[in-house]
């Protein structure tokens, strides 16, 4: 991460919005926000329990605006946090980011600059450091890149475009995709900055393990991908009868991940060994996607005491809603 902007670096005409719900104050996050607020206006929308919220308010630099989330339809609290921050933004150009995202000055300025010609900007998250589970999850990013772009924990958006669309659905699990699709349904242009790496702090191993089925559930928003992943388990079972076929199948996953590593400047972002973790991710997804199906049949993915049925809505449905409205 680069240091604070020099006197030659103009302050960015944009807002950084961080929706948050934490169990404790993260001092690394506090230090990061202290760096960030020197370059850009920062708004933290804090849905943490009251003792944590009070402690964070005391720890944050005075220049960081600290808000409570306002009511928004839907069970996904992050959507309420995003919409609160966007509606309160002092600028039209907004950088949305999860609490584990760590921009440097260059990446921040690049995303803000791309918002001059697009309503949504999608950079590439890169884990740093890289413990075993971050390498495992990096394989997922590489496979995503092989077939398009990855889905990061941060986006650049035009606040006016999202507000003109009426916001986005708070009853979706894959809320970043829902946000992107909502903007697309209203004619927004997207800039995919696949070569722009933005660091992401890896989760704890426990949190990583707890996200496996939830990430698989996101595939209900992408039916072709869902079908392909449902076929993985039977293909692996058949291939296991002849080890050479199993090796070939898992080797193919490494090749696909390597395609993702090589495209759009990925070799500068991901280590040479990153694609070698693809077989582990494929084996994981072959199991977890079927567990996700069971959750779907039960009414949706468990979420904060309830269930969220929808991962994200198709663009055509969102466009139809918009036309009807």
N, C-alpha and C positions, 0 to 999 in steps of 0.2 A: 504494500500500500504506500502510495506517495505521501509526502508531507502536506502541510497546509499550503494554500495558494500563496505565491509571492505577490508583491505589490504590482507586478506586471500582469498578473492573471486576474481578469475581471470576474466579479461574482456572477454566477450563473443565474439567468433570468428564468428560474424554474423552481418547482417545489418537490421535495423528497418526502413521500408519505410512507410511513411505517405502521401498518396495523400489527398490534401486539396483544398477546395474552400469555402471560408468564407466571411461573410459580415462585420465582425469585428474581432479584435484580442481577442482571448479567453485567459485570464490570467491564468486560471486553466490549460489549455493545455500547455502554456509556462512553467509553473512550473513543469508539468509532464515531459516535454521533457528535462528540466534541470536535473531532477532526472535520466531519462532514459539514457542520453548521458554519464553518469558516468559508465554505465555497458555495453553499446553496441554502435556501430557506428549508427548514426541517419541521415536519409535523408528525408527532407520534400519537397514534390513536390507541389508547391503552384500555383493553378490556380485561385486565388482570384483576384478581381479587383486591379488595380495597387496601389491605395492609401493604401488598406489593406495589400497588399503584402509588400509594403515598410515599413509599421508600424510593421509587423510581423518580417521582417528581422532585424529591429532595436531591437526588444524585445527578439529574440532568443539568447541563449548562443552561443558564437562564435564557439564552437565545433560542433554545429548542422549544417549540410550542407543544404542549402536552394536553391532549383532549380525551374525553370519555367518548366512546362510540354512541352514536344516536341510533334510534330504532330504525330498522330496515326489514322489509318482509323476508322471511326465510330463516332457516335454522343454522346456516353457515355464518358463524360470527365474524369470520374474516371479511366476508362481503360487506357486512355492516361497517367494519372498520375502514375498508377501502372507500366506501361511498361517503362516510363521514369526512375522511381526509380530502377526497376529491371536491366535495361540496364546499369545504372550508378553504380550499387552496387559494393562495394569493396570486397564483400564476396559471396560465393555460397549459404550459408544459409541465407535466408531472412524471416523476420517477416513482413507481410503486416497487416496494421491496419487502421481502420477508426479513425476519430478525436475524437470519443467519447469512445474509448477503453482505459482502464487503466491497464496495466500489473503491477504486482509486480515482484520482482527479481526471486522468485521461479517459477512462471508461465512462465516467459520469458526464463529462463534456461531450463525448461522442454520442451517447444516447440522447442527450438534450438537443444536440445539433441535428440529429436525424429527425427529430420531431418538427423541424421546419418544413419537411416535405412528406410527412406521414403522420397518421393519427395514432398508430401503435408501433412500437419498436420492440423487437424480441432479440436480446443478446444471448450469449451462451454462458451458462454457469459452469464453473470449473472448481472442483473441490480442492481445497488446500488447507491443511496438509492432507496426505493420502494414506490413512490407515486402511486395513484390509477391506472394511465394509464400504469405504468411499471408492476404492478401486472396483469393487463389485458393482456398485451403483453407477459408476462411470461407464461400465459396459452398456447399461441401458441407454445412456446419453448417446453413445456412439452408434448404437443400432437405430435410435431415433434419427440421428443425423444421416445415416445411410439412406433413409427413405424420405427425408425432408429436413426438418429442423427439430431441435430439442425443445422441451418446455421448461423454461427457467423459473426460478422463484422471484423474478423481477421483470418488469415491463416498463417501457416508457409509453405514456398515453397523452392525448390531448383531452384535458378536462372538459372542454366544451363539447367535444364529440361524444363523450360518454354521457354527459348530462342531457344532451339533445336526444340520445337514444333512450333516455328514461332510466339509466342505470342498468344493472344486470341482475339476473335471477339469484336470489340468496338461498335457494333450495337445491343447489348443485354441489357435488363433491369436488369436481375438477373445475374449480372456480376460475382459474386463470384461462383455461380454454373457453369457458363460458363467456368471459369478458372479451377475449379476442373475437369469438364468433359473433357476439352481439355487435361489436364495432363493424365487423365485416358485413353483417346484415343491414347496416345503415350506411353502407358505401365507403367505409373507411379504407385507407391505404395502409398496408403493413410493410415495414422495413425489417427484413430478417438479417440481423447482424451476426451471422454464424461465426465469423472470425473474431468477434469482439468477446474476449474472455472476461467474465466478472467473477471474482472469487466467492466461493460459498464455504462456510465453515461446516465440516461434516458433522452429522448428528452423533449422538452416543450409539454404541452398538445396540443397546436395548431399544432406542427409538427407531433405529434402522430396521430391526427385526419386526417391530410393530407396524411398519409402513408397507410391508410386502403385499399383503392382500389388498389393502386400500389402493395401492398403486395399480394393482391388477384390475380392480373394479373400474378404474378410469377408462378401461378399454370398451366399456359399454357405450362410450361416446364416439367410438371409432370402430364400427361394425366389421369392416374388412380385417382390421388388425385383430379384433376379438376372435373372429373365425380362425384366422391363421394360428393364433396362440392356443385355441382349444384343440387344434390338431397336433400340437407339439407332444402331448402325453402319449396318444396312441402311436405316433411316429416313433417316439423314443422306445416304447415297449416293443414294437416290431423290430426296430433296429438292434435292440439289445440281444436278440436271438443270435445275431452274428456280430461280434465285437468290431469287425472292420467297418461295418455299416454305421455303428454307433460313433466310432471315431470320426468317420467321414461327416456325419451329421453335425457333430459338435465342432468339427473343424470348419464346417461351412459357416457356423455362427461367428467364429473368429474372423473369417474372411469378410463377412458382412460388417462386423464392427470395425475392421481395419479400413473398409471403404468409408465409413463414417468419420474415422480419425483423419483420413487424408483429404476429405473434401472441405472446401471453404476455409482453408488456413488452419485446419484442425491439428496438423502436426506441430504447430507452434504452441498449442494449448494442452495437448494430452501426451503423456509419456509413451515411448515406443511399446512398452509392455501392456498398455491399457486394454488392447483388444483381446489379450489372452484370458481375461476374466469373463468373456462372453459366455462360455459354456456354463459357468456357475449361474449366471443370470437366466439363461435359457432353461436350465433344470428347475430353478426357483419358479419361474413364470409358468412352466408347464403344470406345476402343482397349484400355485396360488390362483391362477385364473379359474380353475374349477371350484375352488373354495369361494371365489367371488361370485360364481354362478349360484351357489347355494345361498349366499347372502341375498342375491337378487330375488331368488324364489321366496325368500323369507320376508321380502318387503323392502330391502335396500341395505346399504352398508351402515353398520352401527356408527353413530356419531353423537357424542355428548348426551347419552341417555335416550336417544331416538334413532331413527334411521333416515338416511338420505337415499332416495330411490334413483335419482338421475345423476349421472356423472356430468354431462353437459348436453345441451340441446343442439340438434342440427341447425345449420345456418338457414336452411329453407324454412324451418319452423319459426325461427326468430324473425326472419324477414316477413313471414305471413302475419305474425303477431303485430309487427310494426305497421304493415299495410292496413290491418284491421283497425288498429288504434288510430 
